[in-house]
Amino acid sequence: MLKIVDSPMGRGKTSWAIQEMKNNSQKRYIYITPYCDEITRVINQCNCISFKEPKKNKADRGTKFNHLKSLLKRRENIATTHALFKFANCEIKNLIEQGNYTLIMDEVCEVVSKYSGLTNKDFDLLLKNNNIYVDNKGFVCWNEDKLDYEGKFDVIKTMCLNRNLIVYGKNKNMLIWNFPCEILNAFEDVFILTYIFEGQLQKYYFQLNNIRYEYYNVFKNKDRYYIAPMTDNKEDLEFIRNAKKMTNIHQGRLNNIGTPYKGNNPLCKNWYKKAKPEQLELLKKNIYNYYTNIVNGKTDNILWTTFKDYRFKVRGKGFYKDESFLACNTRATNKFKHTYNLVYAINFFPDTVIINYFKQNGIEVNVDAISITSMLQWIWRSRIREGLPINIYIPSQRMRNLFNNWLDEKLFIYVLGKIAS
């Protein structure tokens, strides 16, 4: 049974994991995290356990993945990134099983995404040449009599053998990349450290693959951390109520970016794509105005975000330097916990292709839950995680309403719905 350690940011999930590994040093662990600096933290703090990080080296033909395999063969404890773990295949699965490993996953991993690395023309060519076929579950498979193939489709061959690719869409003209759930089943134990699992795509992936899990909270007693099965929502309610005291949300004319109406959601990715230069210029001026005249923000205390492709189109004087920008999908880092003047200049929606993929398989995704969860993860990179107040400008009416409703506990059961108090 997988254990979802679902506790608010800053409550000690990572500290518990480090303590757990140090107290059970006879076990073998794979610890995965989004960022390299967190790997360093785990390696340094687990000083009684020898953790190894996969790196490029000549002995393993220069790739981190080959080094990962070597470390697994030697039964080493491993700390690595989500990005590398995504490449896990059948060989990795077998090595994990043989090594009796426990997985600790700091934050959810990308387990399903749109794949655009193969054109329709090349897909048809591979079908025509009998390199691939589509099975009755929609997986793209590589023909066994073509296993000696070497060429420009080597990556596709590997993904097919790993059951990573699924055909999707009415005309079956799209590909979905899927993390093989068999990898997770290879571990003796799996702990996933996150907050609001109901607002993560991994939750729906588990539902699709009939993966069972239990919810746990993390607690601290004096200098010790421990986890226990979740029985109520007291921890979440306390977290929300403290957050409300610490949050100053801008209310005023700077929010007049556009009102949502049918077919239009201001500040969503599609809005940015279609925005006129004067609309982007207005947003840039509003952010500058907020930092300069409303909160007197300085380079060392501001934090802002937008979609990556539009960062330089709305970046302006006063929030120009790179160190003040943080990607909107960032989580599991403490590097920005000194900041307190924030701008969240997006209206976040999960990818509609992925939402429709789940829907086609009979699974309804709570879009608002995913949106507010993503936003909360970003906000809690700031000093609010230290229990200190923040100012925030949220020009999107939809995101502002979601955040206000969350602070007012109106979204509590709807979004958090893990345990109904």
VMD Tcl script that draws the C-alpha trace (Angstrom):
set ca {
  {0.00 0.00 0.00}
  {1.41 3.40 -0.99}
  {1.48 6.08 1.71}
  {0.63 9.65 0.75}
  {2.14 11.91 3.40}
  {-0.24 14.80 2.74}
  {0.69 17.68 5.03}
  {0.99 21.44 4.49}
  {4.19 23.01 3.28}
  {6.75 23.70 5.99}
  {5.36 21.08 8.42}
  {8.43 18.85 8.20}
  {7.74 16.21 5.56}
  {11.33 16.25 4.31}
  {12.66 16.41 7.88}
  {10.57 13.33 8.72}
  {11.94 11.51 5.65}
  {15.55 12.27 6.61}
  {14.89 11.15 10.20}
  {13.16 7.98 8.94}
  {16.09 7.02 6.73}
  {18.65 7.69 9.47}
  {16.67 5.59 11.96}
  {16.35 2.68 9.52}
  {19.78 2.68 7.94}
  {19.61 -1.08 7.36}
  {17.04 -0.48 4.61}
  {17.83 0.59 1.05}
  {16.38 3.86 -0.20}
  {15.79 5.74 -3.40}
  {15.00 9.38 -2.65}
  {13.78 11.49 -5.55}
  {13.22 15.23 -5.55}
  {12.66 17.92 -8.20}
  {15.89 19.81 -7.53}
  {19.60 19.09 -7.23}
  {20.04 21.29 -4.15}
  {17.59 19.07 -2.27}
  {19.72 16.05 -3.22}
  {22.69 17.76 -1.57}
  {20.60 18.45 1.53}
  {19.57 14.79 1.86}
  {23.10 13.49 1.29}
  {24.56 15.91 3.85}
  {21.92 15.36 6.55}
  {21.78 11.56 6.18}
  {25.39 11.44 7.33}
  {25.09 7.94 8.82}
  {23.94 6.54 5.47}
  {26.01 6.58 2.31}
  {23.83 8.10 -0.41}
  {25.02 8.27 -4.01}
  {23.84 10.64 -6.72}
  {23.87 9.36 -10.33}
  {26.32 11.42 -12.39}
  {27.92 11.37 -15.79}
  {31.16 9.41 -15.78}
  {33.33 7.53 -18.25}
  {32.92 4.19 -16.47}
  {29.20 4.26 -17.23}
  {29.50 5.50 -20.80}
  {28.94 9.09 -19.78}
  {25.24 9.01 -18.83}
  {23.47 9.46 -15.51}
  {21.04 6.70 -16.42}
  {23.83 4.14 -16.86}
  {25.34 5.27 -13.57}
  {21.91 4.82 -11.93}
  {21.86 1.21 -13.14}
  {25.37 0.64 -11.77}
  {24.37 2.04 -8.38}
  {21.30 -0.20 -8.27}
  {23.40 -3.26 -9.13}
  {25.69 -2.41 -6.22}
  {22.64 -1.97 -3.93}
  {23.58 1.62 -3.06}
  {21.25 4.17 -1.47}
  {20.39 6.65 -4.20}
  {19.28 10.29 -4.24}
  {18.27 11.62 -7.64}
  {15.84 13.88 -9.50}
  {12.35 13.34 -10.83}
  {13.72 13.98 -14.31}
  {16.05 10.98 -14.20}
  {13.52 8.70 -12.50}
  {11.12 9.25 -15.42}
  {13.42 7.10 -17.59}
  {12.99 4.02 -15.38}
  {12.44 0.88 -17.47}
  {12.03 -2.88 -17.05}
  {15.72 -3.36 -16.21}
  {15.47 -0.67 -13.51}
  {12.29 -2.32 -12.22}
  {14.04 -5.67 -11.84}
  {17.01 -4.10 -10.05}
  {14.67 -2.28 -7.64}
  {12.88 -5.54 -6.82}
  {16.14 -7.39 -6.29}
  {17.45 -4.65 -4.01}
  {14.31 -4.46 -1.82}
  {14.25 -0.69 -2.10}
  {11.98 1.83 -0.38}
  {11.00 4.89 -2.43}
  {10.59 8.34 -0.91}
  {9.24 10.77 -3.50}
  {9.50 14.42 -2.49}
  {6.50 15.93 -4.29}
  {4.54 14.21 -7.00}
  {6.25 13.23 -10.23}
  {5.11 13.85 -13.80}
  {3.42 10.56 -14.63}
  {1.38 11.47 -17.70}
  {1.95 14.15 -20.34}
  {1.40 15.01 -23.97}
  {4.11 13.56 -26.21}
  {5.09 15.46 -29.36}
  {8.38 13.74 -30.21}
  {6.91 11.69 -33.07}
  {5.11 13.19 -36.06}
  {1.98 11.59 -37.55}
  {3.96 10.93 -40.71}
  {6.72 9.05 -38.84}
  {4.14 7.18 -36.76}
  {2.43 5.97 -39.97}
  {5.83 5.01 -41.40}
  {6.66 2.88 -38.36}
  {3.25 1.19 -38.60}
  {3.68 0.54 -42.31}
  {7.13 -0.99 -41.76}
  {5.77 -3.18 -38.92}
  {8.15 -1.64 -36.41}
  {5.23 -0.84 -34.12}
  {1.65 -1.85 -33.46}
  {-1.09 -0.64 -31.11}
  {-2.44 -3.20 -28.63}
  {-6.03 -3.42 -27.39}
  {-5.31 -1.06 -24.48}
  {-3.92 1.64 -26.77}
  {-0.24 1.11 -25.92}
  {2.22 1.57 -28.75}
  {4.35 -1.60 -28.82}
  {7.58 -2.46 -30.65}
  {7.49 -5.67 -32.70}
  {9.74 -8.38 -31.28}
  {11.12 -9.26 -34.71}
  {12.40 -5.66 -35.02}
  {14.42 -5.63 -31.81}
  {17.68 -5.39 -33.74}
  {16.59 -2.01 -35.15}
  {19.06 0.87 -34.71}
  {18.39 4.29 -36.12}
  {16.68 7.63 -35.59}
  {13.72 6.00 -33.82}
  {15.81 4.42 -31.05}
  {14.15 6.63 -28.42}
  {10.70 5.59 -29.67}
  {11.77 1.95 -29.59}
  {12.88 2.30 -25.95}
  {9.63 4.00 -24.93}
  {7.55 1.36 -26.71}
  {9.42 -1.45 -24.96}
  {8.91 0.41 -21.69}
  {5.15 0.87 -22.38}
  {5.46 4.64 -22.17}
  {3.36 5.61 -25.20}
  {-0.43 5.48 -25.55}
  {-2.49 6.42 -28.61}
  {-5.20 8.93 -27.79}
  {-7.92 10.99 -29.49}
  {-10.95 10.47 -31.71}
  {-8.75 9.94 -34.73}
  {-6.03 8.29 -32.65}
  {-3.66 10.99 -33.83}
  {-2.13 12.00 -30.50}
  {0.35 10.32 -28.19}
  {0.35 10.34 -24.40}
  {3.54 9.64 -22.46}
  {2.78 7.42 -19.48}
  {5.01 6.41 -16.58}
  {4.84 2.59 -16.21}
  {3.04 1.91 -12.92}
  {4.92 -1.40 -12.61}
  {7.95 0.62 -11.48}
  {6.13 1.80 -8.35}
  {4.94 -1.73 -7.62}
  {8.57 -2.90 -7.58}
  {9.33 -1.10 -4.30}
  {8.87 -2.61 -0.86}
  {7.39 0.67 0.38}
  {6.49 3.96 -1.31}
  {6.08 7.30 0.47}
  {4.94 10.35 -1.50}
  {5.42 13.68 0.28}
  {3.03 16.37 -0.92}
  {0.11 18.64 -0.06}
  {-3.43 18.28 -1.42}
  {-2.95 15.04 -3.33}
  {-6.52 15.51 -4.58}
  {-5.17 18.42 -6.62}
  {-2.41 16.45 -8.37}
  {-2.60 14.63 -11.71}
  {-0.80 11.71 -10.08}
  {-3.97 11.08 -8.06}
  {-5.96 10.50 -11.27}
  {-3.14 8.38 -12.70}
  {-3.41 6.18 -9.62}
  {-7.16 5.98 -10.11}
  {-6.69 5.01 -13.76}
  {-4.22 2.27 -12.84}
  {-6.14 1.02 -9.77}
  {-3.25 1.88 -7.47}
  {-4.37 1.92 -3.84}
  {-3.00 4.36 -1.31}
  {-3.55 5.67 2.22}
  {-3.32 9.21 3.59}
  {-0.92 10.11 6.39}
  {-0.13 13.33 8.27}
  {3.27 14.35 9.59}
  {3.56 15.64 13.17}
  {6.33 16.96 15.37}
  {6.74 16.14 19.08}
  {9.59 18.15 20.60}
  {12.51 17.42 18.23}
  {11.05 14.24 16.68}
  {8.88 13.84 13.59}
  {6.43 11.04 13.02}
  {3.63 10.15 10.59}
  {0.21 8.72 11.42}
  {-2.84 7.72 9.37}
  {-5.03 10.72 8.62}
  {-8.16 10.71 10.76}
  {-9.32 14.33 10.57}
  {-8.68 17.67 8.91}
  {-7.49 19.61 11.95}
  {-3.98 20.12 10.57}
  {-5.28 21.48 7.25}
  {-7.77 23.83 8.94}
  {-5.11 25.20 11.27}
  {-2.82 25.74 8.27}
  {-5.51 27.62 6.31}
  {-6.48 29.83 9.25}
  {-2.86 30.80 9.92}
  {-2.36 31.50 6.20}
  {-5.31 33.87 6.15}
  {-3.76 35.93 8.96}
  {-0.47 36.15 7.06}
  {-1.77 37.06 3.59}
  {-2.50 40.52 2.23}
  {-4.15 40.18 -1.21}
  {-4.23 43.29 -3.37}
  {-7.71 44.66 -3.99}
  {-8.01 47.57 -6.41}
  {-7.91 48.84 -9.98}
  {-4.74 46.90 -10.82}
  {-6.96 43.83 -10.96}
  {-8.83 45.21 -13.97}
  {-7.07 43.02 -16.52}
  {-10.25 41.49 -17.93}
  {-13.39 39.76 -16.75}
  {-13.87 36.06 -17.53}
  {-16.60 35.25 -20.00}
  {-17.45 32.28 -22.21}
  {-14.42 31.26 -24.24}
  {-12.09 33.70 -22.50}
  {-10.11 33.40 -19.27}
  {-7.79 36.39 -18.80}
  {-4.18 35.48 -18.03}
  {-4.53 31.81 -19.00}
  {-1.95 30.52 -21.47}
  {-4.30 30.98 -24.44}
  {-4.99 34.59 -23.36}
  {-1.26 35.33 -23.39}
  {-0.97 33.70 -26.81}
  {-3.70 35.96 -28.27}
  {-3.02 39.08 -26.21}
  {-2.50 42.37 -27.99}
  {0.73 44.30 -27.27}
  {-1.21 46.92 -25.32}
  {-2.71 44.23 -23.05}
  {0.73 42.86 -22.18}
  {2.00 46.40 -21.70}
  {-0.86 47.11 -19.26}
  {0.01 44.00 -17.25}
  {3.67 45.02 -17.17}
  {2.73 48.52 -15.94}
  {0.39 47.09 -13.32}
  {3.09 44.82 -11.91}
  {5.56 47.71 -11.85}
  {2.95 49.93 -10.18}
  {2.22 47.27 -7.55}
  {5.89 46.82 -6.68}
  {6.72 50.53 -6.76}
  {3.67 52.28 -5.32}
  {1.71 49.65 -3.39}
  {4.28 47.52 -1.52}
  {7.61 49.29 -2.12}
  {9.15 46.04 -3.34}
  {12.90 45.62 -3.68}
  {14.91 43.14 -5.73}
  {15.80 41.11 -2.66}
  {12.20 40.68 -1.43}
  {10.07 40.30 -4.56}
  {8.96 37.14 -6.33}
  {6.86 36.95 -9.46}
  {5.76 34.50 -12.14}
  {4.11 34.15 -15.49}
  {4.22 31.48 -18.20}
  {7.79 30.88 -19.33}
  {7.19 31.84 -22.99}
  {5.89 35.29 -21.95}
  {8.31 36.11 -19.18}
  {10.29 38.66 -21.17}
  {7.16 40.29 -22.62}
  {5.85 41.42 -19.23}
  {9.12 41.76 -17.33}
  {9.83 45.38 -16.50}
  {11.83 47.86 -14.49}
  {11.91 47.00 -10.82}
  {11.38 43.28 -11.34}
  {13.83 42.80 -14.18}
  {16.51 40.67 -12.54}
  {16.39 36.91 -13.01}
  {16.59 36.14 -9.29}
  {13.14 37.69 -8.71}
  {11.41 35.31 -11.17}
  {10.27 31.84 -10.16}
  {8.65 29.40 -12.61}
  {4.95 28.88 -11.87}
  {5.31 25.10 -11.48}
  {8.09 25.29 -8.87}
  {7.79 23.29 -5.65}
  {10.01 21.61 -3.03}
  {12.62 24.37 -2.75}
  {13.43 26.75 0.12}
  {15.68 29.12 -1.86}
  {13.09 31.91 -1.93}
  {11.85 31.82 1.65}
  {13.13 35.38 2.24}
  {10.68 36.92 -0.28}
  {7.38 38.52 0.70}
  {6.13 40.78 -2.12}
  {4.61 38.40 -4.65}
  {2.95 38.62 -8.07}
  {1.14 35.58 -9.48}
  {0.39 36.78 -13.02}
  {-1.21 33.66 -14.48}
  {-4.54 31.86 -14.61}
  {-3.50 28.24 -14.30}
  {-5.30 25.37 -16.03}
  {-3.98 21.82 -16.47}
  {-3.40 20.66 -20.07}
  {-6.79 20.02 -21.72}
  {-5.35 17.07 -23.66}
  {-4.49 15.31 -20.39}
  {-7.84 16.24 -18.82}
  {-9.67 14.80 -21.84}
  {-7.48 11.70 -21.79}
  {-8.62 10.93 -18.25}
  {-12.20 11.81 -19.15}
  {-12.10 9.38 -22.09}
  {-11.16 6.73 -19.53}
  {-14.12 7.58 -17.30}
  {-12.23 9.76 -14.81}
  {-13.37 13.32 -14.06}
  {-10.54 15.64 -13.05}
  {-11.16 18.42 -10.53}
  {-9.61 21.29 -12.51}
  {-10.06 23.87 -9.73}
  {-8.32 21.56 -7.25}
  {-5.31 21.27 -9.56}
  {-5.25 25.04 -10.15}
  {-5.34 26.05 -6.48}
  {-2.84 23.34 -5.52}
  {-0.34 24.57 -8.11}
  {-0.79 28.14 -6.92}
  {-0.37 27.25 -3.23}
  {2.85 25.36 -3.95}
  {4.26 28.47 -5.66}
  {3.15 30.89 -2.94}
  {4.69 28.70 -0.24}
  {8.15 29.13 -1.71}
  {8.05 32.59 -0.05}
  {8.51 33.49 3.61}
  {4.92 32.54 4.48}
  {6.33 29.04 4.96}
  {8.23 30.54 7.90}
  {4.98 31.89 9.40}
  {5.73 35.45 8.26}
  {3.29 37.78 6.41}
  {3.30 38.32 2.65}
  {1.74 40.69 0.13}
  {0.43 39.26 -3.13}
  {-1.00 40.65 -6.36}
  {-3.21 38.15 -8.24}
  {-4.59 39.90 -11.35}
  {-6.56 36.84 -12.50}
  {-10.09 37.08 -11.11}
  {-10.49 33.29 -11.24}
  {-7.26 32.55 -9.33}
  {-7.95 35.34 -6.85}
  {-11.41 33.92 -6.17}
  {-10.03 30.39 -5.76}
  {-7.40 31.62 -3.30}
  {-9.91 33.69 -1.32}
  {-12.34 30.77 -1.20}
  {-9.54 28.50 0.00}
  {-8.60 31.00 2.73}
  {-12.28 31.22 3.74}
  {-12.44 27.39 3.89}
  {-15.19 27.38 1.24}
  {-13.11 25.08 -0.94}
  {-12.05 22.88 1.93}
  {-14.20 19.79 1.40}
  {-14.58 20.45 -2.34}
  {-10.85 20.60 -2.98}
  {-9.25 18.85 -0.05}
  {-12.01 16.22 0.25}
  {-9.67 13.59 1.75}
  {-11.54 13.37 5.04}
  {-14.96 14.92 5.59}
  {-14.96 16.37 9.10}
}
mol new
graphics top color blue
foreach p $ca { graphics top sphere $p radius 0.5 }
foreach p [lrange $ca 0 end-1] q [lrange $ca 1 end] { graphics top cylinder $p $q radius 0.2 }
display resetview
